[in-house]
Amino acid sequence: MKHINALTSLRAFAALLVFLFHYALPAALRERPVDNIFHNIFNEGHLGVEIFFALSGFLLTVRYLEDVEGRRLRLTDYFVRRVARILPLYFTVLLLVFLIGIYDAPAPLANLTLTQAFFIDLNFTGISTAWSLTNEEAFYALLPLILLSIVWTRRRAPHPRWRLVLTVACLLVWGVAVLALGVVLVAWLSPHQAVTFGLMGSQEHMVNFTIFGNLFCFLAGIATALVFKHNPLAFTDAHSASWRGLPLSLASIGIMLWSMVQLNAVPFESLPAYPYAITTAAGAALLILSLTAARNPLARLMEWSPLVYLGKVSYAFYLVHFLPIMIVVYGTVRDTMQAGTGVTLLVMGGLGLIISMALYELVERPAQALILRIYAERTAKRRVRETTVVKV
């Protein structure tokens, strides 16, 4: 698939939502409900994480579905690429947190294995925003199985028109089955949470912070990727006179805004809030699909190179923007310097962006390239040896 720059830019907006959630509103304004639309958006900016999840589902499905269909998927290649994508930068930032003396994790093994989101007491330790990487890591492990089940289901459809129905049913089975497994694990493990750091300690935590509840967000991205793969020219044909992407963009943004408003009427991170996180992910998935439309004016706007670059550094920004040291800086700027909200946001955003750009250029991009190059070289040497053995 041709790289779609608008989707890279969308990462920047997702990271911005999370940033605004952490810094834009004083604690006093986080009481629910609020009747200002901007406060609603800031109050529920944590839903930017659902956008990240839907993006992962979409992009990885588009990238690997054909490999699974053609039985060409090499699991080693797949997992090396996933490791190269997230782990070098994550461990670099975790090391920096440790070196400057703000590492607060009572069980470091959870942070080293990216499993902290399964534990209530460890969820925000180390890098507080990295709980979402536990979900990404779990999704990476499940994706080959999910794609394999989709391919198996579609091949056994009695008629082409049944493929859509059976595919949707397959995705729903995955979502419901994994959620049900989470419910069972909470019932089994929660009585022992006092000695397990809160491992799967509550249903609320399970649906909001673990793959058992968040798989539906990834599945929304997978579903729209299947629509895109079914008829990609309907969205990517640059010669088409259709602007079909813009109405879909506006509708999807409307769905996400509606979800944010509804979330303000229910307790934060509660079970009643869970359905609106799913509708947000569904809206995000539709937005992703709309941005693949070549003549969508919003997609063209989001192809602006500065926005694309901000999307590239968004992973680093997401990791560093709410580190304890950044919170100290925030308190200094807001309280000691008596800066207003606008100035405080500019200072925190600018500082986070500078750090993120440095990490992207000096760590993330070169480390990813190095890992992939070493893997490619070793793979090439192994194939040469195997060819030599066959000839002999």
C-alpha positions in Angstrom: 0.0 0.0 0.0 1.2 3.5 -0.8 2.0 5.4 2.3 -0.8 7.7 3.4 0.6 10.8 5.0 -2.7 12.0 6.4 -2.8 8.9 8.7 0.7 9.8 10.0 -0.6 13.3 10.8 -3.6 11.8 12.6 -1.2 10.4 15.1 -0.2 14.0 16.0 -3.8 14.9 16.7 -4.3 11.8 18.8 -1.2 12.7 20.9 -2.4 16.3 21.1 -5.7 15.1 22.6 -3.9 13.2 25.3 -1.7 16.2 26.0 -4.7 18.5 26.4 -6.3 16.0 28.7 -3.3 16.0 31.0 -2.6 19.8 31.0 -5.4 21.9 29.6 -7.9 21.7 32.4 -7.4 22.4 36.1 -8.5 19.5 38.3 -11.5 21.5 39.5 -12.9 21.5 36.0 -12.7 17.8 35.6 -15.9 17.3 37.6 -18.6 15.8 35.5 -20.7 16.9 33.7 -19.3 20.0 32.1 -21.4 22.0 29.6 -18.7 23.7 27.5 -17.9 21.8 24.3 -14.2 22.6 24.6 -14.1 21.4 28.1 -15.8 18.2 27.0 -13.1 17.6 24.4 -10.3 18.4 26.9 -11.9 16.4 29.6 -12.1 13.3 27.4 -8.8 13.8 25.5 -7.6 10.5 26.9 -9.7 9.0 24.0 -6.8 9.9 21.8 -5.5 6.5 22.9 -8.4 4.9 21.2 -7.4 6.6 18.0 -3.9 5.1 18.3 -5.5 1.7 18.8 -7.8 2.0 15.7 -4.8 3.2 13.6 -2.8 0.2 14.7 -5.6 -2.2 13.7 -6.0 -0.5 10.3 -2.4 -0.2 9.3 -1.2 -3.6 10.4 -4.2 -5.3 8.7 -3.5 -3.5 5.4 0.1 -4.4 5.7 -0.2 -8.1 6.6 -3.5 -9.4 5.4 -2.3 -10.3 1.9 0.8 -12.1 3.5 -1.6 -14.2 5.6 -3.8 -14.9 2.6 -0.8 -16.0 0.5 0.8 -17.9 3.4 3.8 -15.6 3.1 3.8 -14.2 6.6 7.0 -14.9 8.5 6.3 -14.5 12.2 10.0 -13.8 12.9 9.9 -10.9 10.4 6.6 -9.7 11.8 7.7 -9.6 15.4 11.2 -8.1 14.7 9.4 -5.2 13.0 7.1 -4.8 15.9 10.0 -4.8 18.4 12.0 -2.3 16.3 8.9 0.0 16.2 8.3 0.4 19.9 11.0 -1.1 22.2 14.2 0.9 21.5 12.5 4.3 22.3 10.5 2.9 25.2 13.6 1.4 26.9 15.6 4.6 26.2 12.9 6.8 27.9 12.6 4.2 30.8 16.4 4.3 31.3 16.3 8.2 31.4 13.5 8.0 34.0 15.7 5.7 36.1 18.8 7.8 35.7 17.3 11.0 36.8 15.8 9.4 39.9 12.1 9.5 39.2 11.6 5.7 38.7 8.8 4.8 41.1 7.9 1.2 40.1 7.8 -1.3 43.0 7.9 -4.2 40.5 10.3 -3.3 37.7 9.8 -6.6 35.8 6.3 -5.4 34.8 7.9 -2.3 33.2 10.6 -4.3 31.5 8.1 -6.7 30.0 5.5 -4.1 29.2 2.9 -5.9 31.2 2.1 -3.1 33.7 -1.4 -2.4 32.5 -2.6 -5.8 33.8 -1.9 -4.6 37.4 -3.9 -1.8 39.0 -1.0 -0.9 41.4 1.5 -0.8 38.5 -0.5 0.7 35.7 1.0 4.2 35.8 4.5 3.3 37.1 7.7 3.9 35.1 6.4 5.8 32.1 2.8 6.7 33.1 1.4 6.7 29.5 3.1 3.4 28.6 0.1 1.3 29.8 -1.2 1.6 26.3 1.9 -0.2 25.0 0.8 -3.2 27.0 -2.3 -3.2 24.9 -0.3 -2.7 21.7 2.0 -5.6 22.6 -0.9 -7.9 23.3 -2.5 -6.9 20.0 0.7 -7.6 18.1 0.6 -11.2 19.6 -3.1 -11.7 18.6 -3.1 -10.1 15.2 -1.7 -13.1 13.2 -4.3 -15.3 14.7 -7.1 -12.8 14.1 -6.1 -12.4 10.4 -5.7 -16.2 10.0 -9.3 -16.6 11.4 -10.6 -13.9 9.0 -9.0 -15.6 6.0 -10.2 -19.0 7.1 -13.8 -17.7 7.5 -13.9 -15.8 4.2 -12.7 -18.9 2.3 -15.5 -21.0 3.7 -18.2 -18.6 2.9 -20.9 -20.4 0.8 -21.4 -17.3 -1.4 -19.4 -14.1 -1.9 -22.2 -12.0 -0.4 -21.8 -14.0 2.9 -18.2 -13.0 3.3 -19.0 -9.7 4.8 -21.5 -11.2 7.3 -19.1 -13.9 8.3 -16.2 -11.5 8.6 -18.1 -9.2 10.9 -19.2 -12.2 12.9 -15.6 -13.4 13.2 -14.5 -10.0 14.5 -17.4 -9.9 17.0 -16.5 -13.4 18.2 -12.9 -12.3 18.9 -14.0 -9.2 20.7 -16.7 -10.9 22.9 -14.5 -14.0 23.6 -11.5 -11.9 24.7 -13.8 -9.6 26.8 -15.4 -12.7 28.4 -12.0 -14.1 29.2 -11.1 -10.8 30.9 -14.3 -11.1 33.0 -13.4 -14.6 34.1 -9.8 -13.6 34.9 -11.0 -10.7 37.1 -13.4 -13.0 39.0 -10.6 -15.5 39.5 -7.7 -13.1 40.4 -9.3 -10.1 42.0 -9.7 -11.8 45.5 -5.9 -12.1 45.5 -5.0 -8.6 44.4 -3.5 -7.6 47.7 -0.6 -9.8 47.0 -0.5 -9.5 43.2 -0.2 -5.7 42.8 -3.8 -5.7 41.7 -3.5 -8.2 38.9 -6.7 -8.0 36.9 -8.2 -6.5 40.1 -11.4 -5.0 38.9 -13.8 -5.1 35.9 -13.5 -1.3 35.5 -9.7 -1.6 35.2 -10.0 -4.6 32.8 -12.2 -2.9 30.3 -10.5 0.5 30.4 -6.8 -0.4 30.5 -6.2 -3.9 29.2 -6.5 -5.7 25.9 -9.5 -7.6 27.2 -11.6 -4.5 26.9 -9.6 -2.5 24.3 -9.5 -5.2 21.7 -12.7 -3.8 20.2 -10.8 -0.6 19.4 -8.3 -2.5 17.4 -11.0 -4.6 15.8 -12.7 -1.4 14.6 -9.5 -0.5 12.7 -9.3 -4.0 11.3 -12.9 -3.8 10.0 -12.3 -0.6 8.2 -9.0 -2.0 6.8 -11.1 -4.9 5.3 -13.4 -2.4 3.7 -10.4 -0.5 2.3 -8.8 -3.7 1.0 -12.1 -4.8 -0.6 -12.2 -1.8 -2.9 -9.2 0.5 -2.4 -9.6 2.4 -5.6 -12.9 3.8 -4.3 -10.8 5.7 -1.8 -7.3 6.1 -3.4 -8.0 6.9 -7.0 -6.6 10.4 -7.5 -8.5 10.8 -10.8 -11.8 10.3 -9.2 -14.0 13.4 -9.0 -15.7 12.1 -5.9 -15.3 13.9 -2.5 -16.9 11.0 -0.7 -14.2 11.1 1.9 -15.2 14.6 3.3 -18.8 13.7 4.4 -17.4 10.5 6.0 -14.8 12.6 7.8 -17.4 15.0 9.2 -19.7 12.2 10.3 -16.8 10.3 12.0 -15.7 13.5 13.8 -19.3 14.0 14.9 -19.4 10.4 16.3 -16.3 11.1 18.3 -17.5 14.4 19.6 -20.9 12.9 20.6 -19.0 10.1 22.5 -16.9 12.7 24.4 -20.1 14.6 25.4 -21.8 11.4 26.5 -18.7 10.4 28.5 -18.9 13.5 30.6 -22.3 12.4 32.0 -20.9 9.1 33.5 -18.2 8.5 36.1 -14.6 8.5 34.8 -13.2 5.0 33.9 -16.4 3.3 34.9 -18.3 0.4 33.3 -20.9 2.8 31.9 -18.1 4.8 30.2 -16.9 1.7 28.3 -19.4 1.7 25.4 -18.5 5.3 24.6 -14.8 4.4 24.3 -15.8 1.8 21.7 -18.0 4.3 19.8 -15.0 6.7 19.8 -12.8 4.0 18.3 -15.5 3.3 15.7 -15.6 7.0 14.8 -11.8 7.0 14.6 -11.8 4.0 12.3 -14.3 5.7 10.0 -12.1 8.8 10.1 -9.1 6.7 9.1 -11.0 5.3 6.2 -12.1 8.7 5.1 -8.5 10.0 5.1 -7.5 7.4 2.5 -9.8 9.2 0.0 -7.4 11.0 -2.4 -9.7 13.9 -3.0 -10.8 14.5 0.6 -9.9 18.1 1.4 -9.2 17.2 5.0 -6.8 14.5 3.9 -5.0 17.0 1.6 -4.7 19.4 4.5 -3.3 16.7 6.7 -0.6 15.9 4.1 1.1 19.2 5.0 4.7 18.1 5.7 5.0 19.8 9.1 1.9 17.9 10.3 3.3 14.7 8.9 6.6 15.2 10.8 4.7 15.9 14.0 3.0 12.6 13.4 6.3 10.9 13.1 7.5 12.2 16.5 4.1 11.7 18.2 5.2 8.3 19.7 8.1 10.0 21.5 5.9 13.0 22.5 3.3 10.6 23.9 5.9 8.8 26.1 7.6 11.9 27.5 4.9 14.6 27.8 3.6 13.4 31.1 6.8 12.1 32.8 7.1 13.2 36.5 9.9 15.7 35.6 7.5 17.3 33.1 4.8 17.5 35.8 7.3 19.3 38.0 8.0 21.8 35.2 4.3 22.2 34.7 3.8 23.1 38.4 6.7 25.5 38.3 5.4 27.3 35.2 1.8 27.4 36.3 2.2 28.1 40.1 5.6 29.7 40.6 5.6 31.8 37.5 1.8 32.4 37.7 1.5 31.7 33.9 -1.9 31.5 32.3 -3.3 28.3 30.8 -2.3 29.4 27.2 1.3 30.2 28.1 1.6 27.0 30.2 0.4 24.9 27.3 2.8 26.5 24.9 5.7 26.0 27.3 4.8 22.3 28.0 4.0 21.5 24.4 7.1 23.2 23.2 9.4 21.5 25.7 7.8 18.1 25.0 8.2 18.7 21.3 11.8 19.6 21.5 12.6 16.5 23.6 10.5 14.3 21.3 12.2 15.5 18.1 15.6 14.8 19.6 14.5 11.3 20.7 13.1 10.6 17.3 16.1 11.8 15.3 18.8 10.4 17.7 17.1 7.2 19.0 13.8 6.0 17.5 14.6 6.3 13.8 18.3 5.2 13.8 17.6 2.3 16.3 14.7 1.0 14.2 16.8 1.2 11.0 19.7 -0.5 12.7 17.6 -3.4 14.0 15.9 -4.0 10.7 19.3 -3.8 8.8 20.9 -6.3 11.1 17.9 -8.6 10.8 17.9 -8.3 7.0 21.6 -9.1 6.8 21.3 -12.1 9.0 18.3 -13.3 7.1 20.2 -12.9 3.8 23.2 -14.8 5.2 21.0 -17.6 6.4 19.3 -18.0 3.0 22.7 -18.1 1.3 23.8 -20.9 3.7 20.6 -22.8 3.1 21.0 -22.5 -0.7 24.6 -23.7 -0.4 23.5 -26.7 1.6 20.8 -27.6 -1.0 23.3 -27.4 -3.8 25.8 -29.6 -2.0 
